[in-house]
Amino acid sequence: MRPMWMLMLAGIAAACAGAAHAGPVGERHLIATQPTAALRDADHRPDLRVTVWYPAADGSVEQSIDIGPPGKPLFKVGAVAQDAAFADAKPRPVILFSHGFGGTARMMAWITVPLARAGYVVIGVDHPGNNGLDKMTLPGAALFWDRPEDLRTALARVESDPVIGPHLDPHRVGAAGFSAGGYTALATAGARASLVRFRDFCLAHPDDPDCRPQKEFAMTLDQGIKALASPELAGEAVHVGDDHSIPGVRAVFAIAPGLVPALDPASLKAIKVPVAIILGDADPVALPATNGLVAAADIPGAELTVLPGVGHYDFLSDCTPAGFAVVPVCTAKVPQEPTHNVAVEKALTFFGRTLGAP
């Protein structure tokens, strides 16, 4: 029954996606200055890398952005046209996107590129000190509430860009993210974190995956607590419970959200924008019972999609045979393409309804 269910949904998704996805996608890269980036980055750079995907002009030539050695990629990501001209001059709805713990903006291009092909301008970042291109750091892992501030900075940078800025519709902004990026997207809508709440949860549930060292960077709870109490980070740690929402965000799409045990339930109940959550029931990293299902229950009117047999890292770009051989996060037990198709279709339907068609 499960394979048939997945194939049926995949067929529906492919039909819907195929109707919307026409024309090439452009990709541009910008650098923003983020005040807390220097705390998180291993080399103390104040830079925030920003990636923008958008509908490109007809005739723009797309090139592969697969991840890994030339000719033997580890992840199949897709293709984009670098620095291509925009398809037209009309302002388009914007989606802010946050990658997972230790990921990258491009790792999530399996969904960001289809969103751009459908007509959205998608703005992603590489979170300083917590991405797969740079050295991971304790501050980058511990200061997770700076992630929504990265999206705020990225949006401001893109809005000010003379080439891209005129193509944004500031009245139609959404947010999306995967795993820790799912938390980030929820934070843009008003979800607030509490270190005390997170510590107490982990003391009571020490084996919950949210409380244990991650594959991407093995920070323990004790190391995180000590780092946040250090003179270097104490000044930033006091802002954990601040309101990190981004004015103008009108809808949130969270993919296998993590860090939900750190969130104040009252702040989830107070979210007023539409929220959609998609996750797999075989997720061993962001356990649905303590993460996505909790958020879906607390957020008024939240839409929930649960995919049978789907794990956490299934929501990364497609692992190749070479990736399955050497990459620890290549763990999918079911084909990733149907999972991706369902997620893309759900996101297009959700943002089409909440932000309006591009």
C-alpha angles and dihedrals in degrees: 000000000000097000091047090049091051094047092050092051091044090054092050090047093049091050093050093042093047091056092053102037108082128142133016128304123230126212127201131178127215136175122224130187111241117188096217096040091090089058092054104035117090091227093040093243115164091215128121116195113221126194121195125195121190143156106283132209119275111270094032108142116234122210130193119271095184113152122242141037117343110271093009108060122184094208129030104222109160138243136290139175110247115231092345121168117263118263092241143339101260120115113252136201116267131224120195111209131199123193125219131266107305094357133119137233091249093051086069095049089109085081104020094057094051089048089053091045087055090056108270127124105230120199118197133173140200101234108230115252091003107071137095096243099058135044109282117236139196092242090049090054098039101044094064093149089068088069095083088047087057089057091048090052092046092052091051091048093050092045089055094048110108093216102042103024097074090057095061125096102212091195094061109055127148135175133219137171148160127241106323083009088059088059088047092054091049090050090056086061095049108278109147128205130220123199090199091054092047093047092049091048092051093047088054094041106030093162095055106117091233087064098046132078112279127231091242095053125001102222113156123214091249091052090051093049092048092047092052091050092053120107089245095059106021092091091056095039091068089068095063093104096042122118103266095175119134114228111237098031103134103176140019130208112191121192115202090330119210135192090047090134086067093056125099106240090216090060091051091050089051095056107119103183123085114272130193123190127193124185144151122252090221094058109137095177106051097026108218091219093061100029128023098021090049092050092046091051095048101042111081112247095355115170115226130198118183117191115206117235094005119133133202102266091046083087092065121089116289113288114227122217087263089053093050088052098054113009115089094209093056094098106129114148094188128043111283097213096073089048091051092046092054092047093049092048091048092049093048092049093045097047091040089058098040102036099024128246114303 
